[in-house]
Amino acid sequence: MAGELPEIFARVTGLLLTEPVVDRAVANIAQAAHQSLPGSVGAGGTLIDAHGRPTSTASTNSIVKRADRLQYDLGDGPCLAAWASAQTVRVDDLRHDQHWPEWSRAGARLGLLSCISVPLLVPDVTGRSEPEAIGAMKVYADVPHAFDERSEQVLSLLAGPAALILANLQARERAEQLSDALKDALHSRSLIDMAKGVLMERLRVSERAALQVMIARARTQEIPLSAVAHETLEPTTDLDRTP
């Protein structure tokens, strides 16, 4: 295992540190997992929210995508169990599995006969609580008993740094989205303030009256107030003729 560590970590960090988009990073995780385990016919990665809903998913091929989609539709399966329990889950033979019989039967019909799922765990930086599972990664095989304890170790070693990088990417993406939303809000507020000033001068009315004119137009046209503001600031507009 010690000899494999550098290669395993390189597969994650070398790929993911260049990826600014979470979905693409999850796809890289899935590909790294597939390449890490002999006998794998495909792999998938999933980020899951607190309600058990997948937020970012990736699969190395269509069979894995179908098997994963079935888990999400059923709300049950080894991948979701690995996330919920924060424990590795291994199914040695889907044809005889009794934990998730409906999913296992469907997976076997797809030609998937064994699988292993590990949680993506992010440690609590304060050390006061258990690590948080933000998702799971899984690998499938087309023969029974394809994976063993060594397979679990390899996949868990891959999942550790991957989870940290994905968590950081998620945080950065959320911050960027918030920043964009804030910029949009500030821009809309600025447009509205400028439009009020224009109407106050054109119509010789108070700031409150100018805002009421804009609100009335927004309701009539069923458009955002910022759109009314934009119209008001256009060189030609009929708002200045509004009583």
C-alpha positions in Angstrom: 0.0 0.0 0.0 2.8 2.5 0.8 4.2 2.1 -2.6 0.9 2.9 -4.2 0.2 6.0 -2.1 2.1 8.5 -4.3 0.3 7.4 -7.5 -3.1 7.4 -5.8 -2.7 10.9 -4.4 -1.3 12.1 -7.7 -4.4 10.9 -9.5 -6.5 13.1 -7.3 -4.5 16.2 -6.7 -3.0 16.3 -10.2 -6.4 16.2 -11.8 -8.6 18.1 -9.4 -6.3 21.1 -8.5 -6.7 22.2 -12.1 -10.5 22.0 -12.1 -12.4 25.0 -10.9 -15.8 23.4 -11.6 -17.3 20.9 -9.1 -19.1 18.8 -11.7 -15.9 18.3 -13.7 -14.0 17.5 -10.5 -16.5 14.8 -9.6 -16.0 13.3 -13.1 -12.2 13.2 -12.5 -12.8 11.5 -9.2 -14.9 8.8 -10.9 -12.2 8.3 -13.6 -9.5 8.0 -10.9 -11.5 5.5 -9.0 -12.1 3.4 -12.1 -8.4 3.3 -12.9 -7.3 2.5 -9.4 -9.0 -0.8 -9.0 -8.3 -3.8 -11.2 -11.4 -5.5 -12.4 -13.4 -2.3 -12.5 -15.8 -1.8 -15.4 -16.8 1.6 -14.4 -17.1 4.1 -11.5 -19.1 7.0 -10.3 -18.8 9.9 -7.9 -21.7 11.7 -6.2 -22.0 14.8 -4.0 -25.1 14.6 -1.8 -26.9 17.3 0.2 -28.2 17.0 3.7 -31.5 15.7 2.4 -29.9 12.8 0.5 -30.3 14.4 -2.9 -27.5 14.2 -5.4 -26.2 17.7 -6.3 -23.3 16.7 -8.6 -22.9 13.3 -10.2 -20.5 11.7 -12.7 -20.1 8.3 -14.3 -17.4 6.8 -16.4 -20.0 5.1 -18.7 -23.7 4.7 -19.3 -24.1 1.5 -17.4 -22.8 3.1 -14.2 -25.0 6.1 -14.9 -28.1 3.9 -15.1 -27.2 2.0 -12.0 -26.6 5.2 -10.0 -29.8 6.8 -11.3 -31.7 3.8 -10.1 -30.3 4.4 -6.6 -31.3 8.0 -6.7 -34.8 7.2 -7.9 -35.3 4.4 -5.3 -33.7 6.5 -2.5 -31.8 3.4 -1.6 -28.6 1.5 -2.5 -25.0 0.9 -1.5 -23.8 4.4 -2.6 -26.4 6.2 -0.5 -25.8 3.8 2.3 -22.1 4.6 2.3 -22.9 8.3 2.4 -25.5 7.9 5.2 -23.5 5.6 7.4 -20.1 7.2 6.6 -18.8 3.7 6.2 -17.5 1.6 3.3 -20.1 -0.7 1.7 -19.2 -3.7 -0.4 -21.6 -6.0 -2.3 -19.9 -9.2 -3.4 -22.7 -10.6 -5.5 -25.6 -8.5 -6.6 -27.5 -11.6 -7.6 -27.8 -12.7 -3.9 -27.9 -9.3 -2.1 -30.7 -8.9 0.4 -29.9 -5.4 1.6 -31.1 -3.6 -1.5 -32.9 -6.3 -3.5 -34.7 -4.1 -6.0 -31.6 -2.2 -6.9 -29.4 -5.3 -6.9 -31.7 -7.2 -9.2 -31.7 -4.2 -11.6 -27.9 -3.8 -11.4 -27.4 -7.5 -12.1 -29.6 -7.2 -15.2 -27.3 -4.5 -16.4 -24.3 -6.9 -16.0 -23.0 -5.4 -12.8 -22.3 -8.2 -10.3 -20.3 -6.6 -7.5 -19.5 -3.1 -6.3 -17.8 -1.1 -3.6 -18.8 2.3 -2.3 -16.9 4.6 0.1 -18.0 7.9 1.6 -16.3 11.2 0.8 -15.5 12.4 4.3 -14.4 15.9 5.3 -12.9 16.1 8.8 -14.3 18.7 11.3 -11.6 21.3 11.5 -12.3 21.9 15.2 -12.0 18.2 16.0 -15.1 18.3 18.1 -17.4 16.3 15.9 -17.3 13.4 13.5 -16.2 13.9 9.8 -19.0 15.0 7.5 -19.9 12.8 4.5 -20.4 15.0 1.5 -21.0 12.2 -0.9 -19.6 8.9 -2.0 -17.6 7.2 -4.8 -18.2 3.7 -6.1 -16.7 1.2 -8.4 -18.5 -1.6 -10.2 -17.4 -5.0 -11.7 -19.0 -7.5 -14.0 -17.9 -10.5 -12.0 -18.9 -11.4 -8.4 -16.3 -11.0 -5.6 -14.2 -8.7 -7.6 -13.2 -6.6 -4.6 -11.7 -7.3 -1.3 -10.3 -5.5 1.8 -7.4 -4.2 -0.2 -9.8 -2.7 -2.7 -11.5 -0.9 0.2 -8.2 0.4 1.4 -7.2 1.7 -2.0 -10.6 3.4 -2.6 -10.6 4.9 0.9 -7.1 6.3 0.3 -8.3 7.9 -2.9 -11.5 9.3 -1.3 -9.7 11.1 1.5 -7.9 13.8 -0.4 -10.6 13.9 -3.0 -13.2 14.8 -0.4 -11.1 17.7 0.9 -10.5 19.1 -2.6 -14.2 18.7 -3.6 -15.3 20.4 -0.3 -13.0 23.3 -1.1 -14.3 23.6 -4.7 -17.8 23.5 -3.4 -17.1 26.3 -1.0 -15.4 28.4 -3.7 -18.2 27.8 -6.1 -20.8 28.9 -3.5 -18.8 32.0 -2.7 -18.6 32.9 -6.4 -22.3 32.3 -6.9 -23.0 34.5 -3.9 -20.6 37.2 -5.2 -22.3 37.2 -8.6 -25.8 37.4 -6.9 -24.6 40.3 -4.8 -23.2 42.1 -7.8 -26.5 41.6 -9.7 -28.4 42.9 -6.7 -26.2 46.0 -6.3 -26.4 46.6 -10.0 -30.2 46.4 -10.0 -30.4 48.7 -6.9 -28.1 51.2 -8.7 -30.3 51.1 -11.8 -33.5 51.6 -9.8 -32.0 54.6 -7.9 -30.9 56.2 -11.2 -34.3 55.6 -12.8 -36.0 57.2 -9.8 -33.9 60.3 -10.2 -34.7 60.5 -13.9 -38.5 60.3 -13.2 -38.3 62.8 -10.4 -36.8 65.3 -12.8 -39.1 64.4 -15.8 -42.3 64.3 -13.9 -41.5 66.8 -11.2 -42.5 64.4 -8.5 -41.1 63.1 -5.2 -38.8 60.1 -4.9 -41.7 58.1 -3.4 -44.0 59.0 -6.3 -41.3 58.1 -8.8 -40.9 54.7 -7.2 -44.7 54.2 -7.2 -44.8 54.9 -11.0 -42.1 52.3 -11.6 -43.8 49.7 -9.3 -47.1 50.3 -11.2 -45.4 49.7 -14.5 -43.7 46.5 -13.2 -47.0 45.1 -12.1 -48.8 46.0 -15.3 -46.1 44.5 -17.6 -45.3 41.7 -15.1 -41.6 42.4 -15.3 -39.0 43.0 -12.6 -38.5 46.5 -11.2 -35.0 46.4 -12.5 -36.3 45.9 -16.1 -38.6 49.0 -15.6 -35.5 50.9 -14.4 -33.6 49.9 -17.5 -36.5 51.0 -19.7 -36.6 54.3 -17.9 -33.0 55.0 -18.6 -33.3 54.2 -22.3 -33.2 57.3 -24.5 -36.8 56.8 -25.6 -39.4 55.8 -23.1 -43.0 56.5 -22.4 -42.7 56.4 -18.6 -42.2 60.2 -18.6 -45.7 60.5 -19.9 -47.2 58.4 -17.1 -49.5 60.5 -15.0 
